[in-house]
């Protein structure tokens, strides 16, 4: 029977892989929509998947960052991006006609899963680095880990960053981070992480479905 610590490590690794794959596909789909070539698609997929974690590790003083010590994350992102590129090359009509709406829905789901996964992974990493008593740092690092890759994706794709304009994006990450931080005092870290990630995904999907937005100061 696996020890509890081994089970916990497997759960964390699964969440990391799910977030890596989701964000890589999100970045690759954005690159394909922007008509990037194969190299550009893979770079944008990798950037979206690992740069939030890269920023997190730099803030926490973890060197070298995890993406260099454990290349499995970069490899996973690259493979996911390549597979998506090949799939769309084979089925060129997939982003046209009625399937375009499906593409948007899939992109929203992938982005929500990646955001939720990386938000709680950032918190867990900060706790393991010895900052578990600093709630503000945990929330900040969790949010940065969640939104960092997507922010760079949008900048590289020359699009307005979603965290500033799209249906409650960074706020969802902050909410999930707070849920995770509060629950870890009463339940296991694994359950707290799953709960926090679920809150992020739920808020993102509801916001996309009901077109929830934060108020804007519009000047004519």
N, C-alpha and C positions, 0 to 999 in steps of 0.2 A: 504494500500500500504506500502511496506517495505521502511524504510528510506534508504538513500544512504549509510550510515555507515553500516547498516545491510546487504545490498546487497554486499558491499565491503568485509565484513567479510565472507559472504557465498562464494564469488569467491575465496578468499584466502584459505578457508577451503577446497574447492573442489580441488584446485591446490595441496594442501598438501596431500589430500587423494589419488589423482591420482599419485603423486610422490611416496608416501608410498607404494601403491599397486604395482606400476611398479618396484621399486627397490627391494621390497620383493620377487616378482616373479623372478627377475633377479638373486638375491642371492640364492634363492631356486633352480633354474634351474642349477646354477653353482655347488651347493652342490650335486644335484642328479647326474650330470655328473661325479663328482668326487667320486661317490659311498658312500656319507655320509649316516648315518642312519637317522631315523625320527627326533631325537633330533638335530642332526647336521644340517639337512635341515632347521629346524625352527630357530635355532640360527643364521645360516648364512643369512637367509631371514630377520630376525629382525635386525641383525647387519647392513646389507646393507641399510635397510630402515631408521634407526633412528640414526646411529652413526655420520653421517654428521651433523645432527641437534644438537646432543649432543656436538660435538666439537665446533660448532657455539656458543651455549649458554655459554659454558665455557669461550670462548674468550670474549664474550660480558658481562660476569659477571652476567648472568641470572641464578639464583639458587632458588630452584632446577631446573634443565633443563626440557624442555617441555615434554620429554618422560616420566618423572616421575610425573609431575603435570597433564598431560593429557594422561592417558594410552590408549586412543583410537588408538594412532599411533602404539603402540606395539601390541595391540590386532588385529588391521587390518593387520599388517605384519604377525603375527602368523597365522591368519586364511587363508590368501592368500597362505602362504607357505604350510600349511596343506592341503588345497584343491588341490594345484598343486601336492604335493606328492601322495595324494590318486588317483588323475587322472592318473598319470603316473604308479602307481602300478596296476591300473585296465587295462590300455592300455600300456603294457610293450614294445610294438613294435613301440611306437611313436617316439623314438629317434634313430630308426634304418632305414636302407635303404634310400629311397628318402625323407623321412620325416625329416632326420637329417638336411638337408639344410633349411627346413622350421623352424626347431628349432633355427638355427643360426640367421635367419632373425627376428624371433619373439624376441629373446634375444636382438638383436641390437636395435629393436624398443622400447622395454621396458626400456632398459638402456638409450636410448636417451630421452625418456619421463621423466624418473626419474631425469636425469641430468638437463634437462631444468627446470622442476618444482622446484627442490630444490635449484637451482642457484638463481632464483628470490625470492623464499621464504626466503633465507638467507638475501638478500638485504632488503626485506620488514621488517624482524625481526630487523635488525640493525637500520633501520629508526625509527621503533617504540620504540627502546631502546634509542633513542636520538642521534644517530650518523649520521643523514641524511646529514650533511654538510661535512662529511669526505669521499670523493669519493674513496680514496685508500682503506680505511677500508671496505667500501661497496663492492667493487670489490673483495677484498681478502676474506671476509666472505662469499660472494655469491659463489665464486669458491670452497672454503673449504666445504661449505654445500653441494655443488653439487658432489664433487669428494670424499669426506671423507668416505662415506659408501662403495663405490665401491673399494676404496683403501684397507680398512680393509677386505672386502670380498675376494679380490685377495690374500692378505697376508695369511688369514686363510685357503684359498683353495690351498696355496702353488703354486700360479701362478704368473708370472711376472705382476706387476700392469699395468692395461690398460692405466693409465694416462701417463706412460712412454714409452709405446711401440705401442699402438693401434691408428689407424686412427684419429689423431687430436682430442683427448679426452678433456684434460684440456683446451686446446686452445679454443675449442668450448664453454666451460663454461665461460671462460674469455670474449669472444666476446659477448655472450648473456648478461653477467653481465654489460658490458660497454653500450650496447644498452639500457638496462633497466634504468641504471643510467642517461644516457643522455636524454632519452625520458621523464622521470618523471618530468623534468623541464618544459615540454611543454604540456603534456597530463596527464590524471589521472593516479594514481599509478596502478590501475587495468589494464588499457590498456598497460602501460609500462611493467608490469610484463608478460602479455600475449605475447607481442611483443618480449621481451627478451627470454622467454622460447621457442617461435617459432624459433628464430634464432639459439638457441642451437640445437634443434631437427633437423632443416634443415641442419645445418653444419655436424652434426653427421651422418645423413642418407646419405648425399651426399658423405662424406668421406668414409663411408663403401661401398657404391655402386661403387665409382670410385677408391677405394683403395688409397686414398690420405694419405700420411704419411709425417711427418716432416723429414728433412734430418738426417742421422745418420753418425757418424764417424766410419766406419767399419775398423777394424784392422785385417788383415789376420794372 
